[in-house]
Amino acid sequence: MLPTAVPFARELGLKVAIAVAYTISPRHTDEHFAETTRRCTQFRPDAIYLKDQGGLLTVDRLRTLLPAMLEAAGDIPVELHSHCTTGLAPLVYLEALELGVRTVHCGVPPLANGSAQPSVLEVARNARLMGFTPLVDEELLASVSRRLAGFAAADGLPSGVPLPHDLDHYRHQIPGGVISNLRHQLAEIRMDHRLAEVLEECVQVRADLGYPIMITPYSQYVATQAALNVASGERYGVVIDELIRLARGFYGEDSGYTWMDENLRDRFLSLPRAREFEELDRRASDDMTLAEARQVFGAPGISDDELLLRAIVQGTGEIDTMRAAGPPRRYSSAGLPLLTLVERLRETSAIRYVRVQRGSDSVLVSNRAATTGGDHRGQLT
């Protein structure tokens, strides 16, 4: 994919950053990640970043891994992307700065911490104490953070907070978002009380499959198969299609299929479904033309953007639901006092008008709902 995607992105004037996804297993050594980094350099990206999607990095691990990647990257900048799932990412970021990384991926509170990225405000403050000069506008980011916090409070949404350190996460390595979905799906079939069993089964399934990196789509495949094993009471009594494809090498060497348990691979490849996939591979496959795509996913008069959206979600159900929900909600905050005033006037007919004055400038906000008895938007006059 990269030989095609990178030149295409360049033609569009985009900058390219290639991710090297981190995980823990017997086959994911420093040399493995260094070699992966070297393979990335042939495409001459603008940056290569170590993607710790599971928040698994520790300070000690970084001290051997990152120098190996920096050496392999040569003159290409190396960045770091981690999550706070185990509570260690803020410390790992500071160590990365000491080791020579100059760009770390952060979040803006209240969307930081939790299972997200470390807070940009905290990282910037600590980096300054270490003698670095952050190149972000901290005053502006603090203002944005306050506004986002107001939106969260208005909707009763939780704010990201530091999580306790959980050693079990290093065993199953299921990302936080996948665990959330898994918990929801288990609740739907009244199995949410067996989440711990499913996570324990994930450890075995991942080892059986050759230690795939726990990132989309592999983490979902491992979790789904583990849930089936627990629900049925039989390991691999029911096998999802994606694991059969993995055993056939469909996802490439990085999926770990060459490390897969040989007896299990033979078992998967002997299934009737595997023979169906083999037959499909023997058929000639041509690229779909734009006209054919419009025939499958399209409708008269839709835009190219709409066509791409339908192709990505494989239909219109989710799109129709999104549009039925109406336009996106508009939020007001202390940062937009006049807009907040107008919004509040819409909610009452008791106030006829408000005059706002600063110095010699003044504005009159009249409430049509109060003056006409109708349900109109506030009008500036």
C-alpha positions as CSV (number, residue, x, y, z in Angstrom):
1,M,0.0,0.0,0.0
2,L,2.8,2.5,0.9
3,P,4.4,2.5,-2.6
4,T,1.1,3.7,-4.0
5,A,-0.2,5.8,-1.1
6,V,2.9,7.9,-0.4
7,P,3.4,9.2,-4.0
8,F,-0.4,9.9,-4.2
9,A,-0.3,11.9,-1.0
10,R,2.7,13.9,-2.3
11,E,0.8,14.7,-5.5
12,L,-1.9,16.2,-3.3
13,G,0.6,18.4,-1.5
14,L,0.2,16.5,1.8
15,K,2.9,15.7,4.3
16,V,3.5,12.1,5.1
17,A,4.1,10.5,8.5
18,I,4.5,6.7,8.6
19,A,3.6,4.9,11.9
20,V,5.6,2.1,13.3
21,A,3.1,0.4,15.7
22,Y,4.5,-0.9,19.0
23,T,3.5,-4.1,20.8
24,I,5.0,-6.6,23.1
25,S,5.8,-10.2,22.1
26,P,8.7,-12.6,21.7
27,R,9.1,-11.5,18.1
28,H,8.8,-7.7,18.6
29,T,12.4,-6.9,19.5
30,D,14.4,-3.7,19.2
31,E,15.9,-5.0,16.0
32,H,12.4,-5.8,14.6
33,F,11.3,-2.2,15.1
34,A,14.6,-0.8,13.8
35,E,14.3,-2.9,10.6
36,T,10.7,-1.7,10.2
37,T,11.9,1.8,10.6
38,R,14.6,1.2,7.9
39,R,11.9,-0.1,5.5
40,C,9.9,3.1,6.1
41,T,12.9,5.3,5.2
42,Q,12.9,4.2,1.6
43,F,9.6,6.1,1.0
44,R,11.3,9.3,2.4
45,P,8.4,10.4,4.6
46,D,8.4,13.7,6.4
47,A,8.3,11.9,9.7
48,I,8.2,8.4,11.2
49,Y,6.4,8.0,14.5
50,L,6.5,5.3,17.1
51,K,2.8,4.5,17.6
52,D,2.1,3.1,21.1
53,Q,-1.6,2.7,20.6
54,G,-2.0,0.5,23.7
55,G,0.0,2.7,26.0
56,L,2.4,-0.1,26.7
57,L,5.7,1.7,26.6
58,T,7.7,2.2,29.8
59,V,10.6,4.5,30.4
60,D,13.1,1.5,30.6
61,R,11.8,0.0,27.4
62,L,12.1,3.3,25.6
63,R,15.7,3.7,26.5
64,T,16.8,0.8,24.3
65,L,14.0,1.0,21.6
66,L,14.1,4.6,20.7
67,P,17.8,5.0,20.1
68,A,17.6,1.9,17.7
69,M,14.8,3.6,15.8
70,L,16.5,7.0,15.7
71,E,19.6,5.4,14.2
72,A,17.6,3.5,11.7
73,A,15.7,6.6,10.7
74,G,18.8,8.6,9.8
75,D,17.9,12.2,8.9
76,I,14.1,11.6,9.0
77,P,12.5,13.0,12.2
78,V,11.1,10.4,14.7
79,E,8.0,11.3,16.7
80,L,6.2,9.6,19.5
81,H,2.5,8.8,19.9
82,S,1.3,7.1,23.1
83,H,-1.8,6.7,25.2
84,C,-2.3,7.1,28.9
85,T,-4.0,3.7,29.3
86,T,-1.4,2.5,31.8
87,G,-0.7,5.9,33.3
88,L,2.9,6.0,32.1
89,A,2.7,8.0,28.9
90,P,3.5,11.4,30.4
91,L,6.7,10.0,31.9
92,V,7.5,8.2,28.6
93,Y,7.1,11.5,26.7
94,L,9.6,13.3,28.9
95,E,12.1,10.5,28.5
96,A,11.6,10.7,24.7
97,L,12.6,14.4,24.8
98,E,15.8,13.5,26.7
99,L,16.6,10.8,24.1
100,G,16.3,13.2,21.1
101,V,12.6,13.2,20.0
102,R,11.3,16.7,19.4
103,T,7.6,16.0,18.5
104,V,5.3,14.2,20.8
105,H,1.6,13.8,20.2
106,C,-0.7,15.3,22.8
107,G,-4.3,16.0,23.5
108,V,-6.2,19.1,24.8
109,P,-8.0,18.7,28.1
110,P,-10.6,17.5,28.8
111,L,-10.0,15.2,25.8
112,A,-6.5,14.3,27.1
113,N,-5.5,11.6,29.7
114,G,-7.9,8.7,30.3
115,S,-7.1,6.3,27.5
116,A,-6.2,9.3,25.2
117,Q,-2.9,11.2,24.8
118,P,-1.1,13.1,27.6
119,S,-2.2,16.7,28.1
120,V,-0.4,19.2,25.9
121,L,-0.5,21.7,28.7
122,E,1.2,19.4,31.2
123,V,3.8,18.1,28.7
124,A,4.6,21.7,27.7
125,R,5.0,22.8,31.3
126,N,7.2,19.8,32.2
127,A,9.3,20.2,29.0
128,R,10.0,23.8,29.9
129,L,11.2,22.7,33.4
130,M,13.6,20.3,31.6
131,G,15.1,23.2,29.7
132,F,13.1,22.8,26.4
133,T,11.2,25.6,24.7
134,P,7.7,24.3,23.7
135,L,6.6,25.6,20.3
136,V,2.9,25.7,21.1
137,D,0.7,28.6,22.0
138,E,-0.1,27.5,25.6
139,E,-2.3,30.5,26.3
140,L,-4.5,29.8,23.3
141,L,-4.6,26.0,24.1
142,A,-5.6,26.8,27.7
143,S,-8.5,28.9,26.3
144,V,-9.6,26.1,24.0
145,S,-9.4,23.7,27.0
146,R,-11.7,25.9,29.1
147,R,-14.3,26.0,26.3
148,L,-14.2,22.3,25.7
149,A,-14.6,21.8,29.5
150,G,-17.7,24.0,29.3
151,F,-19.1,21.9,26.4
152,A,-18.5,18.7,28.4
153,A,-20.2,20.1,31.5
154,A,-23.2,21.2,29.4
155,D,-23.7,17.6,28.1
156,G,-22.7,15.8,31.3
157,L,-19.7,14.2,29.6
158,P,-16.8,12.9,31.6
159,S,-13.4,14.6,31.4
160,G,-10.2,12.7,30.9
161,V,-8.4,11.9,34.2
162,P,-5.2,9.9,34.9
163,L,-5.8,6.1,35.1
164,P,-4.3,3.7,37.6
165,H,-1.5,1.5,36.5
166,D,-2.8,-1.9,35.5
167,L,-0.2,-4.6,34.8
168,D,-2.8,-6.9,33.3
169,H,-3.0,-4.6,30.3
170,Y,0.5,-5.7,29.4
171,R,-0.9,-9.3,29.1
172,H,-4.0,-8.9,27.0
173,Q,-2.9,-5.6,25.3
174,I,-6.5,-4.9,24.1
175,P,-6.7,-1.1,23.4
176,G,-9.1,0.9,25.5
177,G,-11.5,1.7,22.7
178,V,-11.8,-2.0,21.8
179,I,-12.4,-2.9,25.5
180,S,-15.2,-0.3,25.6
181,N,-16.9,-1.9,22.6
182,L,-16.3,-5.4,23.9
183,R,-17.9,-4.5,27.2
184,H,-20.9,-3.1,25.4
185,Q,-21.3,-6.1,23.1
186,L,-21.0,-8.5,25.9
187,A,-23.7,-6.6,27.8
188,E,-26.0,-6.9,24.8
189,I,-25.8,-10.7,25.1
190,R,-25.9,-10.7,28.9
191,M,-22.2,-11.7,29.2
192,D,-20.7,-8.5,30.6
193,H,-19.9,-10.3,33.8
194,R,-17.5,-12.6,31.9
195,L,-15.3,-9.7,30.5
196,A,-12.3,-10.9,32.6
197,E,-12.6,-14.4,31.1
198,V,-12.7,-12.9,27.6
199,L,-9.6,-10.8,28.3
200,E,-7.8,-13.8,29.6
201,E,-8.7,-15.8,26.5
202,C,-7.4,-12.9,24.4
203,V,-3.9,-13.7,25.7
204,Q,-4.1,-17.3,24.4
205,V,-5.7,-16.4,21.1
206,R,-3.0,-13.8,20.4
207,A,-0.3,-16.3,21.1
208,D,-1.9,-18.9,18.9
209,L,-2.1,-16.4,16.0
210,G,1.6,-15.6,16.1
211,Y,1.4,-12.4,18.2
212,P,-0.3,-9.9,15.8
213,I,0.1,-6.2,16.8
214,M,-2.9,-5.3,18.9
215,I,-4.2,-2.6,16.7
216,T,-7.1,-2.3,14.3
217,P,-8.1,-4.7,12.8
218,Y,-6.1,-7.4,14.7
219,S,-7.2,-6.4,18.2
220,Q,-10.8,-6.6,17.2
221,Y,-10.3,-10.0,15.6
222,V,-8.6,-11.4,18.7
223,A,-11.3,-10.0,21.0
224,T,-14.1,-11.3,18.8
225,Q,-12.6,-14.8,18.6
226,A,-11.9,-14.8,22.3
227,A,-15.5,-13.9,23.1
228,L,-16.8,-16.7,20.8
229,N,-14.5,-19.2,22.6
230,V,-15.8,-18.2,26.0
231,A,-19.4,-18.0,24.9
232,S,-19.4,-21.4,23.2
233,G,-17.2,-23.1,25.8
234,E,-15.0,-24.5,23.0
235,R,-11.8,-22.9,21.7
236,Y,-12.1,-22.3,17.9
237,G,-15.4,-24.3,17.7
238,V,-16.6,-21.3,15.7
239,V,-13.9,-19.4,13.7
240,I,-14.4,-16.0,12.3
241,D,-13.6,-15.4,8.6
242,E,-10.9,-12.9,9.4
243,L,-8.8,-15.5,11.2
244,I,-9.1,-17.9,8.2
245,R,-7.9,-15.0,6.0
246,L,-5.0,-14.4,8.4
247,A,-4.0,-18.0,8.3
248,R,-3.9,-17.8,4.5
249,G,-1.5,-14.8,4.6
250,F,-4.1,-12.3,3.4
251,Y,-2.9,-9.6,5.9
252,G,0.8,-10.1,5.1
253,E,3.8,-11.1,7.1
254,D,3.4,-8.3,9.7
255,S,0.2,-10.0,10.9
256,G,2.3,-12.7,12.4
257,Y,0.8,-15.6,10.4
258,T,4.3,-17.1,9.8
259,W,4.6,-17.5,13.6
260,M,1.1,-18.9,13.9
261,D,0.7,-22.3,15.6
262,E,1.1,-24.8,12.7
263,N,-1.6,-27.2,13.8
264,L,-4.0,-24.4,14.2
265,R,-3.2,-23.0,10.8
266,D,-3.8,-26.4,9.3
267,R,-7.1,-26.6,11.1
268,F,-8.2,-23.2,9.8
269,L,-7.1,-24.0,6.3
270,S,-9.0,-27.3,6.2
271,L,-12.3,-25.5,7.0
272,P,-14.9,-25.3,4.1
273,R,-14.8,-21.5,4.4
274,A,-11.1,-21.6,3.6
275,R,-11.8,-23.4,0.4
276,E,-14.4,-20.8,-0.5
277,F,-11.8,-18.1,-0.1
278,E,-9.3,-20.1,-2.2
279,E,-11.9,-20.2,-5.0
280,L,-12.5,-16.5,-4.8
281,D,-8.8,-15.9,-5.2
282,R,-8.7,-17.9,-8.3
283,R,-11.2,-15.7,-10.0
284,A,-10.0,-12.8,-12.0
285,S,-10.3,-9.6,-10.1
286,D,-10.4,-6.2,-11.9
287,D,-10.4,-2.8,-10.3
288,M,-13.8,-1.4,-10.0
289,T,-14.4,1.6,-12.3
290,L,-16.0,4.8,-11.1
291,A,-19.1,4.0,-13.1
292,E,-19.3,0.6,-11.5
293,A,-18.9,2.1,-8.1
294,R,-21.7,4.5,-8.8
295,Q,-23.9,1.6,-9.9
296,V,-23.2,-0.3,-6.6
297,F,-23.1,2.5,-4.1
298,G,-24.5,5.5,-5.9
299,A,-27.7,7.3,-6.8
300,P,-28.4,9.9,-9.5
301,G,-26.8,13.2,-8.7
302,I,-24.8,12.4,-5.6
303,S,-21.4,14.0,-5.2
304,D,-18.1,12.2,-5.3
305,D,-17.8,12.8,-1.5
306,E,-21.1,11.2,-0.9
307,L,-20.1,8.2,-3.1
308,L,-16.9,7.7,-1.1
309,L,-18.8,7.9,2.2
310,R,-21.3,5.3,1.0
311,A,-18.5,3.0,-0.1
312,I,-16.6,3.3,3.2
313,V,-19.7,2.5,5.4
314,Q,-21.0,0.0,2.9
315,G,-24.5,1.4,2.5
316,T,-26.6,4.3,3.6
317,G,-28.0,3.2,6.9
318,E,-25.5,5.0,9.1
319,I,-25.6,8.0,6.8
320,D,-29.4,8.3,7.0
321,T,-29.3,8.0,10.8
322,M,-26.7,10.8,10.9
323,R,-28.7,13.1,8.8
324,A,-32.0,12.3,10.6
325,A,-30.3,13.6,13.8
326,G,-30.2,17.1,12.2
327,P,-27.4,19.6,12.1
328,P,-24.6,19.5,14.5
329,R,-25.3,21.0,17.9
330,R,-24.0,24.5,18.4
331,Y,-22.4,25.3,21.7
332,S,-22.0,28.7,23.3
333,S,-19.5,29.7,25.9
334,A,-18.0,32.6,27.8
335,G,-15.6,33.0,24.9
336,L,-18.5,34.2,22.8
337,P,-20.6,36.3,25.1
338,L,-22.8,38.0,22.5
339,L,-23.7,34.7,20.9
340,T,-24.5,33.3,24.3
341,L,-26.8,36.2,25.0
342,V,-28.7,35.7,21.7
343,E,-29.0,32.0,22.5
344,R,-30.4,32.7,25.9
345,L,-32.9,35.2,24.5
346,R,-34.3,32.4,22.3
347,E,-35.2,30.5,25.4
348,T,-37.5,33.1,26.9
349,S,-40.2,35.6,25.9
350,A,-39.9,37.6,29.2
351,I,-37.1,39.8,28.0
352,R,-38.0,42.2,25.1
353,Y,-34.5,43.6,24.4
354,V,-31.0,44.0,25.7
355,R,-28.7,46.9,25.0
356,V,-24.9,46.2,25.1
357,Q,-22.5,49.2,25.2
358,R,-18.8,49.5,25.4
359,G,-17.4,53.0,25.2
360,S,-19.1,54.8,22.3
361,D,-20.2,51.6,20.6
362,S,-23.5,50.0,21.4
363,V,-25.7,47.2,20.0
364,L,-29.4,46.5,20.6
365,V,-30.4,42.8,20.8
366,S,-34.2,42.6,20.4
367,N,-36.2,39.5,21.1
368,R,-38.9,38.9,18.4
369,A,-40.5,36.1,20.5
370,A,-41.2,38.7,23.2
371,T,-42.5,41.5,20.9
372,T,-44.6,39.4,18.5
373,G,-45.5,36.4,20.6
374,G,-44.0,34.1,17.9
375,D,-41.1,31.7,18.0
376,H,-38.4,33.5,16.2
377,R,-34.7,33.7,16.5
378,G,-33.2,36.7,18.3
379,Q,-32.4,39.6,15.9
380,L,-29.6,42.0,16.0
381,T,-30.7,45.6,15.2
